[in-house]
Amino acid sequence: MDIGTIHSIWTLILFGSFIGIVLWAYSKRQKSRFDEAANLVFADEEQDMATRENDRS
């Protein structure tokens, strides 16, 4: 095998990995997990608001 063949095989492996990651990221099975992760930032704000309200009382 010459270097060109090795580069071609490596390119195909990386392209296949990229396609696999894209399919995984956009699959419907992952949507609920990603939605939950996206809202974690707001969960902290709700806890902070509850703590502030308890401190005022």
N, CA, C and O atoms as a Maestro MAE file, in Angstrom:
{
 s_m_m2io_version
 :::
 2.0.0
}

f_m_ct {
 s_m_title
 :::
 protein
 m_atom[228] {
  # First column is atom index #
  i_m_mmod_type
  r_m_x_coord
  r_m_y_coord
  r_m_z_coord
  i_m_residue_number
  s_m_chain_name
  s_m_pdb_residue_name
  s_m_pdb_atom_name
  i_m_atomic_number
  :::
  1 25 0.845 -1.187 0.000 1 A "MET " " N  " 7
  2 3 0.000 0.000 0.000 1 A "MET " " CA " 6
  3 2 0.886 1.244 0.000 1 A "MET " " C  " 6
  4 15 1.836 1.363 0.773 1 A "MET " " O  " 8
  5 25 0.548 2.135 -0.868 2 A "ASP " " N  " 7
  6 3 1.283 3.388 -0.880 2 A "ASP " " CA " 6
  7 2 0.557 4.421 -0.019 2 A "ASP " " C  " 6
  8 15 -0.538 4.165 0.481 2 A "ASP " " O  " 8
  9 25 1.164 5.562 0.145 3 A "ILE " " N  " 7
  10 3 0.636 6.594 1.046 3 A "ILE " " CA " 6
  11 2 -0.714 7.129 0.580 3 A "ILE " " C  " 6
  12 15 -1.550 7.500 1.403 3 A "ILE " " O  " 8
  13 25 -0.933 7.171 -0.733 4 A "GLY " " N  " 7
  14 3 -2.202 7.656 -1.259 4 A "GLY " " CA " 6
  15 2 -3.368 6.763 -0.848 4 A "GLY " " C  " 6
  16 15 -4.449 7.260 -0.532 4 A "GLY " " O  " 8
  17 25 -3.155 5.457 -0.850 5 A "THR " " N  " 7
  18 3 -4.189 4.507 -0.437 5 A "THR " " CA " 6
  19 2 -4.488 4.647 1.049 5 A "THR " " C  " 6
  20 15 -5.646 4.603 1.464 5 A "THR " " O  " 8
  21 25 -3.452 4.814 1.836 6 A "ILE " " N  " 7
  22 3 -3.627 4.988 3.278 6 A "ILE " " CA " 6
  23 2 -4.411 6.268 3.565 6 A "ILE " " C  " 6
  24 15 -5.300 6.269 4.417 6 A "ILE " " O  " 8
  25 25 -4.094 7.341 2.873 7 A "HIS " " N  " 7
  26 3 -4.816 8.606 3.047 7 A "HIS " " CA " 6
  27 2 -6.274 8.462 2.632 7 A "HIS " " C  " 6
  28 15 -7.163 9.018 3.278 7 A "HIS " " O  " 8
  29 25 -6.523 7.723 1.565 8 A "SER " " N  " 7
  30 3 -7.899 7.521 1.104 8 A "SER " " CA " 6
  31 2 -8.702 6.717 2.117 8 A "SER " " C  " 6
  32 15 -9.852 7.048 2.404 8 A "SER " " O  " 8
  33 25 -8.107 5.674 2.654 9 A "ILE " " N  " 7
  34 3 -8.796 4.860 3.666 9 A "ILE " " CA " 6
  35 2 -9.071 5.689 4.912 9 A "ILE " " C  " 6
  36 15 -10.166 5.620 5.471 9 A "ILE " " O  " 8
  37 25 -8.095 6.468 5.351 10 A "TRP " " N  " 7
  38 3 -8.262 7.311 6.531 10 A "TRP " " CA " 6
  39 2 -9.363 8.353 6.315 10 A "TRP " " C  " 6
  40 15 -10.145 8.635 7.224 10 A "TRP " " O  " 8
  41 25 -9.420 8.920 5.112 11 A "THR " " N  " 7
  42 3 -10.471 9.889 4.781 11 A "THR " " CA " 6
  43 2 -11.843 9.239 4.843 11 A "THR " " C  " 6
  44 15 -12.783 9.837 5.365 11 A "THR " " O  " 8
  45 25 -11.977 8.031 4.322 12 A "LEU " " N  " 7
  46 3 -13.256 7.317 4.369 12 A "LEU " " CA " 6
  47 2 -13.664 6.983 5.801 12 A "LEU " " C  " 6
  48 15 -14.843 7.069 6.146 12 A "LEU " " O  " 8
  49 25 -12.713 6.608 6.624 13 A "ILE " " N  " 7
  50 3 -13.008 6.314 8.035 13 A "ILE " " CA " 6
  51 2 -13.500 7.571 8.745 13 A "ILE " " C  " 6
  52 15 -14.493 7.527 9.472 13 A "ILE " " O  " 8
  53 25 -12.815 8.681 8.539 14 A "LEU " " N  " 7
  54 3 -13.226 9.929 9.183 14 A "LEU " " CA " 6
  55 2 -14.577 10.415 8.669 14 A "LEU " " C  " 6
  56 15 -15.392 10.912 9.445 14 A "LEU " " O  " 8
  57 25 -14.818 10.276 7.377 15 A "PHE " " N  " 7
  58 3 -16.101 10.681 6.807 15 A "PHE " " CA " 6
  59 2 -17.223 9.805 7.376 15 A "PHE " " C  " 6
  60 15 -18.290 10.314 7.718 15 A "PHE " " O  " 8
  61 25 -16.990 8.507 7.479 16 A "GLY " " N  " 7
  62 3 -17.984 7.603 8.069 16 A "GLY " " CA " 6
  63 2 -18.267 7.952 9.520 16 A "GLY " " C  " 6
  64 15 -19.416 7.904 9.960 16 A "GLY " " O  " 8
  65 25 -17.230 8.302 10.263 17 A "SER " " N  " 7
  66 3 -17.416 8.716 11.657 17 A "SER " " CA " 6
  67 2 -18.238 9.993 11.738 17 A "SER " " C  " 6
  68 15 -19.122 10.108 12.587 17 A "SER " " O  " 8
  69 25 -17.959 10.935 10.880 18 A "PHE " " N  " 7
  70 3 -18.703 12.190 10.849 18 A "PHE " " CA " 6
  71 2 -20.182 11.937 10.560 18 A "PHE " " C  " 6
  72 15 -21.050 12.483 11.240 18 A "PHE " " O  " 8
  73 25 -20.466 11.119 9.564 19 A "ILE " " N  " 7
  74 3 -21.856 10.799 9.223 19 A "ILE " " CA " 6
  75 2 -22.533 10.096 10.393 19 A "ILE " " C  " 6
  76 15 -23.695 10.376 10.689 19 A "ILE " " O  " 8
  77 25 -21.833 9.195 11.059 20 A "GLY " " N  " 7
  78 3 -22.392 8.504 12.223 20 A "GLY " " CA " 6
  79 2 -22.744 9.472 13.344 20 A "GLY " " C  " 6
  80 15 -23.806 9.354 13.955 20 A "GLY " " O  " 8
  81 25 -21.870 10.419 13.616 21 A "ILE " " N  " 7
  82 3 -22.129 11.399 14.673 21 A "ILE " " CA " 6
  83 2 -23.313 12.285 14.311 21 A "ILE " " C  " 6
  84 15 -24.147 12.584 15.165 21 A "ILE " " O  " 8
  85 25 -23.393 12.705 13.060 22 A "VAL " " N  " 7
  86 3 -24.514 13.544 12.624 22 A "VAL " " CA " 6
  87 2 -25.828 12.781 12.750 22 A "VAL " " C  " 6
  88 15 -26.818 13.333 13.230 22 A "VAL " " O  " 8
  89 25 -25.848 11.526 12.329 23 A "LEU " " N  " 7
  90 3 -27.069 10.720 12.445 23 A "LEU " " CA " 6
  91 2 -27.461 10.524 13.907 23 A "LEU " " C  " 6
  92 15 -28.644 10.577 14.243 23 A "LEU " " O  " 8
  93 25 -26.484 10.298 14.772 24 A "TRP " " N  " 7
  94 3 -26.764 10.126 16.197 24 A "TRP " " CA " 6
  95 2 -27.322 11.427 16.790 24 A "TRP " " C  " 6
  96 15 -28.284 11.400 17.558 24 A "TRP " " O  " 8
  97 25 -26.719 12.555 16.434 25 A "ALA " " N  " 7
  98 3 -27.130 13.836 17.015 25 A "ALA " " CA " 6
  99 2 -28.536 14.237 16.580 25 A "ALA " " C  " 6
  100 15 -29.257 14.876 17.347 25 A "ALA " " O  " 8
  101 25 -28.935 13.877 15.371 26 A "TYR " " N  " 7
  102 3 -30.241 14.283 14.869 26 A "TYR " " CA " 6
  103 2 -31.282 13.178 14.951 26 A "TYR " " C  " 6
  104 15 -32.368 13.319 14.389 26 A "TYR " " O  " 8
  105 25 -30.976 12.074 15.641 27 A "SER " " N  " 7
  106 3 -31.958 11.000 15.746 27 A "SER " " CA " 6
  107 2 -33.064 11.399 16.725 27 A "SER " " C  " 6
  108 15 -32.823 12.145 17.674 27 A "SER " " O  " 8
  109 25 -34.245 10.909 16.493 28 A "LYS " " N  " 7
  110 3 -35.392 11.253 17.332 28 A "LYS " " CA " 6
  111 2 -35.271 10.662 18.723 28 A "LYS " " C  " 6
  112 15 -35.847 11.195 19.672 28 A "LYS " " O  " 8
  113 25 -34.532 9.569 18.864 29 A "ARG " " N  " 7
  114 3 -34.364 8.953 20.190 29 A "ARG " " CA " 6
  115 2 -33.572 9.851 21.129 29 A "ARG " " C  " 6
  116 15 -33.745 9.767 22.345 29 A "ARG " " O  " 8
  117 25 -32.716 10.697 20.600 30 A "GLN " " N  " 7
  118 3 -31.873 11.562 21.431 30 A "GLN " " CA " 6
  119 2 -32.530 12.896 21.758 30 A "GLN " " C  " 6
  120 15 -32.028 13.631 22.608 30 A "GLN " " O  " 8
  121 25 -33.633 13.224 21.110 31 A "LYS " " N  " 7
  122 3 -34.251 14.540 21.252 31 A "LYS " " CA " 6
  123 2 -34.601 14.863 22.701 31 A "LYS " " C  " 6
  124 15 -34.331 15.969 23.170 31 A "LYS " " O  " 8
  125 25 -35.198 13.912 23.413 32 A "SER " " N  " 7
  126 3 -35.596 14.188 24.795 32 A "SER " " CA " 6
  127 2 -34.371 14.449 25.683 32 A "SER " " C  " 6
  128 15 -34.408 15.326 26.546 32 A "SER " " O  " 8
  129 25 -33.304 13.703 25.475 33 A "ARG " " N  " 7
  130 3 -32.089 13.923 26.268 33 A "ARG " " CA " 6
  131 2 -31.487 15.292 25.981 33 A "ARG " " C  " 6
  132 15 -31.058 15.990 26.900 33 A "ARG " " O  " 8
  133 25 -31.454 15.677 24.708 34 A "PHE " " N  " 7
  134 3 -30.874 16.965 24.345 34 A "PHE " " CA " 6
  135 2 -31.747 18.118 24.825 34 A "PHE " " C  " 6
  136 15 -31.224 19.155 25.232 34 A "PHE " " O  " 8
  137 25 -33.066 17.957 24.786 35 A "ASP " " N  " 7
  138 3 -33.961 18.996 25.302 35 A "ASP " " CA " 6
  139 2 -33.759 19.182 26.802 35 A "ASP " " C  " 6
  140 15 -33.735 20.307 27.302 35 A "ASP " " O  " 8
  141 25 -33.614 18.072 27.509 36 A "GLU " " N  " 7
  142 3 -33.373 18.153 28.953 36 A "GLU " " CA " 6
  143 2 -32.039 18.835 29.242 36 A "GLU " " C  " 6
  144 15 -31.951 19.676 30.137 36 A "GLU " " O  " 8
  145 25 -31.017 18.482 28.499 37 A "ALA " " N  " 7
  146 3 -29.700 19.100 28.692 37 A "ALA " " CA " 6
  147 2 -29.735 20.588 28.363 37 A "ALA " " C  " 6
  148 15 -29.066 21.384 29.022 37 A "ALA " " O  " 8
  149 25 -30.508 20.969 27.350 38 A "ALA " " N  " 7
  150 3 -30.598 22.373 26.968 38 A "ALA " " CA " 6
  151 2 -31.268 23.208 28.052 38 A "ALA " " C  " 6
  152 15 -30.981 24.398 28.176 38 A "ALA " " O  " 8
  153 25 -32.146 22.610 28.832 39 A "ASN " " N  " 7
  154 3 -32.870 23.352 29.861 39 A "ASN " " CA " 6
  155 2 -32.190 23.311 31.225 39 A "ASN " " C  " 6
  156 15 -32.717 23.877 32.183 39 A "ASN " " O  " 8
  157 25 -31.043 22.663 31.339 40 A "LEU " " N  " 7
  158 3 -30.338 22.610 32.618 40 A "LEU " " CA " 6
  159 2 -29.924 24.004 33.095 40 A "LEU " " C  " 6
  160 15 -29.890 24.259 34.299 40 A "LEU " " O  " 8
  161 25 -29.615 24.884 32.184 41 A "VAL " " N  " 7
  162 3 -29.218 26.243 32.555 41 A "VAL " " CA " 6
  163 2 -30.362 26.936 33.291 41 A "VAL " " C  " 6
  164 15 -30.132 27.643 34.272 41 A "VAL " " O  " 8
  165 25 -31.569 26.739 32.830 42 A "PHE " " N  " 7
  166 3 -32.712 27.389 33.438 42 A "PHE " " CA " 6
  167 2 -33.083 26.758 34.773 42 A "PHE " " C  " 6
  168 15 -33.695 27.422 35.609 42 A "PHE " " O  " 8
  169 25 -32.737 25.510 34.995 43 A "ALA " " N  " 7
  170 3 -33.011 24.850 36.268 43 A "ALA " " CA " 6
  171 2 -32.228 25.529 37.388 43 A "ALA " " C  " 6
  172 15 -32.734 25.674 38.501 43 A "ALA " " O  " 8
  173 25 -31.007 25.941 37.101 44 A "ASP " " N  " 7
  174 3 -30.211 26.662 38.089 44 A "ASP " " CA " 6
  175 2 -30.862 27.989 38.446 44 A "ASP " " C  " 6
  176 15 -30.854 28.386 39.612 44 A "ASP " " O  " 8
  177 25 -31.417 28.671 37.473 45 A "GLU " " N  " 7
  178 3 -32.058 29.951 37.739 45 A "GLU " " CA " 6
  179 2 -33.288 29.774 38.627 45 A "GLU " " C  " 6
  180 15 -33.545 30.609 39.495 45 A "GLU " " O  " 8
  181 25 -34.044 28.706 38.423 46 A "GLU " " N  " 7
  182 3 -35.215 28.447 39.259 46 A "GLU " " CA " 6
  183 2 -34.793 28.169 40.698 46 A "GLU " " C  " 6
  184 15 -35.448 28.624 41.636 46 A "GLU " " O  " 8
  185 25 -33.706 27.425 40.875 47 A "GLN " " N  " 7
  186 3 -33.215 27.162 42.229 47 A "GLN " " CA " 6
  187 2 -32.725 28.441 42.883 47 A "GLN " " C  " 6
  188 15 -32.953 28.656 44.073 47 A "GLN " " O  " 8
  189 25 -32.050 29.296 42.113 48 A "ASP " " N  " 7
  190 3 -31.570 30.570 42.652 48 A "ASP " " CA " 6
  191 2 -32.740 31.463 43.072 48 A "ASP " " C  " 6
  192 15 -32.687 32.111 44.117 48 A "ASP " " O  " 8
  193 25 -33.792 31.492 42.258 49 A "MET " " N  " 7
  194 3 -34.962 32.311 42.579 49 A "MET " " CA " 6
  195 2 -35.626 31.801 43.855 49 A "MET " " C  " 6
  196 15 -36.039 32.601 44.695 49 A "MET " " O  " 8
  197 25 -35.733 30.488 44.012 50 A "ALA " " N  " 7
  198 3 -36.341 29.919 45.210 50 A "ALA " " CA " 6
  199 2 -35.492 30.238 46.433 50 A "ALA " " C  " 6
  200 15 -36.033 30.529 47.499 50 A "ALA " " O  " 8
  201 25 -34.191 30.187 46.296 51 A "THR " " N  " 7
  202 3 -33.294 30.501 47.409 51 A "THR " " CA " 6
  203 2 -33.423 31.972 47.791 51 A "THR " " C  " 6
  204 15 -33.440 32.300 48.977 51 A "THR " " O  " 8
  205 25 -33.511 32.842 46.824 52 A "ARG " " N  " 7
  206 3 -33.641 34.278 47.101 52 A "ARG " " CA " 6
  207 2 -34.970 34.579 47.783 52 A "ARG " " C  " 6
  208 15 -35.035 35.414 48.685 52 A "ARG " " O  " 8
  209 25 -36.026 33.898 47.352 53 A "GLU " " N  " 7
  210 3 -37.333 34.122 47.982 53 A "GLU " " CA " 6
  211 2 -37.324 33.639 49.434 53 A "GLU " " C  " 6
  212 15 -37.939 34.270 50.293 53 A "GLU " " O  " 8
  213 25 -36.635 32.530 49.719 54 A "ASN " " N  " 7
  214 3 -36.556 32.027 51.078 54 A "ASN " " CA " 6
  215 2 -35.705 32.944 51.959 54 A "ASN " " C  " 6
  216 15 -35.970 33.088 53.152 54 A "ASN " " O  " 8
  217 25 -34.682 33.563 51.364 55 A "ASP " " N  " 7
  218 3 -33.824 34.483 52.111 55 A "ASP " " CA " 6
  219 2 -34.576 35.762 52.480 55 A "ASP " " C  " 6
  220 15 -34.299 36.357 53.521 55 A "ASP " " O  " 8
  221 25 -35.512 36.189 51.652 56 A "ARG " " N  " 7
  222 3 -36.272 37.398 51.928 56 A "ARG " " CA " 6
  223 2 -37.291 37.183 53.030 56 A "ARG " " C  " 6
  224 15 -37.682 38.128 53.714 56 A "ARG " " O  " 8
  225 25 -37.717 35.956 53.201 57 A "SER " " N  " 7
  226 3 -38.768 35.683 54.207 57 A "SER " " CA " 6
  227 2 -38.236 35.683 55.604 57 A "SER " " C  " 6
  228 15 -38.992 35.470 56.552 57 A "SER " " O  " 8
  :::
 }
 m_bond[227] {
  # First column is bond index #
  i_m_from
  i_m_to
  i_m_order
  :::
  1 1 2 1
  2 2 3 1
  3 3 4 2
  4 3 5 1
  5 5 6 1
  6 6 7 1
  7 7 8 2
  8 7 9 1
  9 9 10 1
  10 10 11 1
  11 11 12 2
  12 11 13 1
  13 13 14 1
  14 14 15 1
  15 15 16 2
  16 15 17 1
  17 17 18 1
  18 18 19 1
  19 19 20 2
  20 19 21 1
  21 21 22 1
  22 22 23 1
  23 23 24 2
  24 23 25 1
  25 25 26 1
  26 26 27 1
  27 27 28 2
  28 27 29 1
  29 29 30 1
  30 30 31 1
  31 31 32 2
  32 31 33 1
  33 33 34 1
  34 34 35 1
  35 35 36 2
  36 35 37 1
  37 37 38 1
  38 38 39 1
  39 39 40 2
  40 39 41 1
  41 41 42 1
  42 42 43 1
  43 43 44 2
  44 43 45 1
  45 45 46 1
  46 46 47 1
  47 47 48 2
  48 47 49 1
  49 49 50 1
  50 50 51 1
  51 51 52 2
  52 51 53 1
  53 53 54 1
  54 54 55 1
  55 55 56 2
  56 55 57 1
  57 57 58 1
  58 58 59 1
  59 59 60 2
  60 59 61 1
  61 61 62 1
  62 62 63 1
  63 63 64 2
  64 63 65 1
  65 65 66 1
  66 66 67 1
  67 67 68 2
  68 67 69 1
  69 69 70 1
  70 70 71 1
  71 71 72 2
  72 71 73 1
  73 73 74 1
  74 74 75 1
  75 75 76 2
  76 75 77 1
  77 77 78 1
  78 78 79 1
  79 79 80 2
  80 79 81 1
  81 81 82 1
  82 82 83 1
  83 83 84 2
  84 83 85 1
  85 85 86 1
  86 86 87 1
  87 87 88 2
  88 87 89 1
  89 89 90 1
  90 90 91 1
  91 91 92 2
  92 91 93 1
  93 93 94 1
  94 94 95 1
  95 95 96 2
  96 95 97 1
  97 97 98 1
  98 98 99 1
  99 99 100 2
  100 99 101 1
  101 101 102 1
  102 102 103 1
  103 103 104 2
  104 103 105 1
  105 105 106 1
  106 106 107 1
  107 107 108 2
  108 107 109 1
  109 109 110 1
  110 110 111 1
  111 111 112 2
  112 111 113 1
  113 113 114 1
  114 114 115 1
  115 115 116 2
  116 115 117 1
  117 117 118 1
  118 118 119 1
  119 119 120 2
  120 119 121 1
  121 121 122 1
  122 122 123 1
  123 123 124 2
  124 123 125 1
  125 125 126 1
  126 126 127 1
  127 127 128 2
  128 127 129 1
  129 129 130 1
  130 130 131 1
  131 131 132 2
  132 131 133 1
  133 133 134 1
  134 134 135 1
  135 135 136 2
  136 135 137 1
  137 137 138 1
  138 138 139 1
  139 139 140 2
  140 139 141 1
  141 141 142 1
  142 142 143 1
  143 143 144 2
  144 143 145 1
  145 145 146 1
  146 146 147 1
  147 147 148 2
  148 147 149 1
  149 149 150 1
  150 150 151 1
  151 151 152 2
  152 151 153 1
  153 153 154 1
  154 154 155 1
  155 155 156 2
  156 155 157 1
  157 157 158 1
  158 158 159 1
  159 159 160 2
  160 159 161 1
  161 161 162 1
  162 162 163 1
  163 163 164 2
  164 163 165 1
  165 165 166 1
  166 166 167 1
  167 167 168 2
  168 167 169 1
  169 169 170 1
  170 170 171 1
  171 171 172 2
  172 171 173 1
  173 173 174 1
  174 174 175 1
  175 175 176 2
  176 175 177 1
  177 177 178 1
  178 178 179 1
  179 179 180 2
  180 179 181 1
  181 181 182 1
  182 182 183 1
  183 183 184 2
  184 183 185 1
  185 185 186 1
  186 186 187 1
  187 187 188 2
  188 187 189 1
  189 189 190 1
  190 190 191 1
  191 191 192 2
  192 191 193 1
  193 193 194 1
  194 194 195 1
  195 195 196 2
  196 195 197 1
  197 197 198 1
  198 198 199 1
  199 199 200 2
  200 199 201 1
  201 201 202 1
  202 202 203 1
  203 203 204 2
  204 203 205 1
  205 205 206 1
  206 206 207 1
  207 207 208 2
  208 207 209 1
  209 209 210 1
  210 210 211 1
  211 211 212 2
  212 211 213 1
  213 213 214 1
  214 214 215 1
  215 215 216 2
  216 215 217 1
  217 217 218 1
  218 218 219 1
  219 219 220 2
  220 219 221 1
  221 221 222 1
  222 222 223 1
  223 223 224 2
  224 223 225 1
  225 225 226 1
  226 226 227 1
  227 227 228 2
  :::
 }
}
